[in-house]
Amino acid sequence: MLATAIQFLLGLLYANAGEWLMHKYILHALGGNPHSFWAYHLHEHHAVCAQNGMVDPGYKHISLTTWNTQSKELVVLGGIVLLHLPLLFWLPELVSAVYLSLALYYYKHRRAHLDPIWAKRHLRWHYEHHLCNSSGHDSNWCVTWPWFDYLLGTRIKR
């Protein structure tokens, strides 16, 4: 029972660390190159949010025929699911925590960009990420929970 709880907790921490790393070093660093696949994050998502007060209209409807920020994000999340699938047999609680974190990430991120008032109240760190990065600051990389931002000193309150 204790081993199950520890494995699940480690899965949550691992997922949060992955979210921080991916957001900072892939979506922003590699995404800075406008010719990169990852450019959608900065050059589409952040640009649209800056113009629309944090709202990204691409999150309104899920479409299998539209290649936009949301569809690209879903492809990446699906890739993460597949990447962890082989570990499900050996570390089921850890992988379950990762899958739960991915589902929560998608729900919270989508809702934040459809309802900025909700985001400001319930996802303040992500709301502030969009405010901060629009003026060139690098902070508040987590979406689901701000744990690794606090741990690594990148949680900046605005």
Sequence and secondary structure as in RCSB ss.txt:
>XXXX:A:sequence
MLATAIQFLLGLLYANAGEWLMHKYILHALGGNPHSFWAYHLHEHHAVCAQNGMVDPGYKHISLTTWNTQSKELV
VLGGIVLLHLPLLFWLPELVSAVYLSLALYYYKHRRAHLDPIWAKRHLRWHYEHHLCNSSGHDSNWCVTWPWFDY
LLGTRIKR
>XXXX:A:secstr
 HHHHHHHHHHHHHHHHHHHHIIIIIIIIGGGSTTSTTHIIIIIIIHHHHHTTT  GGGSS  SS  SHHHHHHH
HHHHHHHHHGGGTTT HHHHHHHHHHHHHHHHHHHHHTT HHHHHHH HHHHHHHHHHTTT      SS  HHHH
HTT     
